[in-house]
Amino acid sequence: MARGRLRRRFKDDDLTDMPDHALVGVVRIPSMQESPGRAISKRVIYALIALFAAVFIVYLDRDGYRDVQDNELSFLDCLYYATVSLSTTGYGDITPYTSSARLINVLVITPLRVMFLIVLVGTTLEVLTERSRQALKIQRWRSKVRNHTVVIGYGTKGKTAVKAMIADGQKPSEIVVVDGDQTVLDNAAAKGLVTVRGDATRSDVLRLAGAQHASAIVVATNRDDTAVLATLTARELAPKAKIVASIREAENTHLIRQSGADSVVVSSETAGRLLGLATSTPTVVQVIEDLLTPDEGFAIAERDTEPEEVGGSPRHLPEIVLGVVRNGKLHRVDDSKVDAIENGDRLLYVRQGPPD
C-alpha cells in the first residue's frame, strides 16, 4: 500500500503542467530593488517614448488631419493632438485655439492630467504589471535553471545551510528554497533566493524547483519521515545530484541512505557531542564553530591539486591538509594510500579567511 501511494505521488505532476502565469505566488523569482525616484524616472521615459512615437505617426500622416479652421497641421499641432489623445482627454466644447494656448496645454495641463491618472490607477496597473513580470520571469527561469542547489526546508537548519553556502561563494540566485510556509519563504525571497511553495515530498513540487537539473539538493526538514520521503522523491528525479540530508535520530540513518542520500548529518548526535565537549574543553567547540563558519576566521574547504604538487606528500603542503579525496573516496591524511598525491586528487584542507 505504501509503495502504491508513493507511485501515485510521483505521477502527480499537476504543478508542472500549469501555465507560467498560474504559478505566480507558488514560484517567486527575486527582483532587484530600486529607488522610487529611479522607478518614476523610468516610467516618465517610457511615456515620452510612447508620446513621440505617436507624434511621429501623426506627423507622417498630417495631410489626413485638419483642425477647426481647416488648416494643415504643424508639428506643434501633431504634438498637441498626440498628447490629448494619449491622455484620454478627448475634445470638449472649449479647445485651445492659439499656438501659445496649445503649447501651455502640452507643457502644463497634460502633465497634470497624467499625474492624476497615475495617482488614480497606478496601484492597479502596478499589480497587473508585477504579475505579468513574475510570469515572464518564471518562464525564463524554468527554461534556463541548471546546476543550482535546492534546499528543502527553510527552518533553522535550512537557513544555516544557505548562509554557509553564500558565505562559501555561491550566489543567492542559484539557490532554490522549497517550503510550505509562506512566511519563511518571504524571508528567503527578501535575501535574494528563489522560492517555491509546496510539499517537497511531491514530485511535481520538486520538479517545479528544477530538482531534475540541480547539482545538489539539501534536505533540511524538521521530521525524519518527511526527510526520508523527500530524499526518495529527489533521488528519483535527480539520479546524478548530490543529496545531503539532515535527520534527528541516528537510527534512521540507514533509511535515508537507502532513499538515496549521499551524505547524512545527524543533528541530535552532532549537537550532543558539542555539548559534551563544551563541558570539559569549551575552546575546542569554539574552534569547531570557527571551522564551520566560512565567512570569517578558519574554514574547512576542498580544492583540486596543483600540477607541481603531484608526487609530493599532502602532509608537506603549506596548508593544513585533513584528507585526500581519491576516486570519490575520502582518505585521512595519515593513510598510507595517499602518501603521494596523484593527478585527479582533491585536498580537504583548513582555509584561512573567506573564499576568493
C-alpha positions, 0 to 999 in steps of 0.5 A: 500500500505504501509503495502504491501511494508513493507511485501515485505521488510521483505521477502527480505532476499537476504543478508542472503542467500549469501555465507560467502565469498560474504559478505566480505566488507558488514560484517567486523569482527575486527582483532587484530593488530600486529607488522610487525616484529611479522607478518614476524616472523610468516610467516618465521615459517610457511615456515620452517614448510612447508620446513621440512615437505617436507624434511621429505617426501623426506627423507622417500622416498630417495631410489626413488631419485638419483642425477647426479652421481647416488648416494643415497641421504643424508639428506643434499641432501633431504634438498637441493632438498626440498628447490629448489623445494619449491622455484620454482627454478627448475634445470638449466644447472649449479647445485651445485655439492659439499656438501659445494656448496649445503649447501651455496645454502640452507643457502644463495641463497634460502633465497634470492630467497624467499625474492624476491618472497615475495617482488614480490607477497606478496601484492597479496597473502596478499589480497587473504589471508585477504579475505579468513580470513574475510570469515572464520571469518564471518562464525564463527561469524554468527554461534556463535553471541548471546546476543550482542547489535546492534546499528543502526546508527553510527552518533553522537548519535550512537557513544555516545551510544557505548562509554557509553556502553564500558565505562559501561563494555561491550566489543567492540566485542559484539557490532554490528554497522549497517550503510550505510556509509562506512566511519563511519563504518571504524571508528567503525571497527578501535575501535574494533566493528563489522560492517555491511553495509546496510539499517537497515530498511531491514530485511535481513540487520538486520538479517545479524547483528544477530538482531534475537539473540541480547539482545538489539538493539539501534536505533540511526538514524538521521530521525524519519521515518527511526527510526520508520521503523527500530524499526518495522523491529527489533521488528519483528525479535527480539520479546524478545530484548530490543529496545531503540530508539532515535527520534527528535520530541516528537510527534512521540513518540507514533509511535515508541512505537507502532513499538515496542520500549521499551524505547524512548529518545527524543533528541530535548526535552532532549537537550532543557531542558539542555539548559534551565537549563544551563541558570539559574543553569549551575552546575546542567547540569554539574552534569547531564553530570557527571551522564551520563558519566560512565567512570569517576566521578558519574554514574547512574547504576542498580544492583540486591539486596543483600540477607541481604538487603531484608526487609530493606528500599532502602532509608537506603542503603549506596548508593544513591538509585533513584528507585526500579525496581519491576516486570519490573516496575520502582518505585521512591524511595519515593513510598510507594510500595517499602518501603521494598525491596523484593527478585527479586528487582533491585536498580537504584542507583548513582555509584561512579567511573567506573564499576568493 
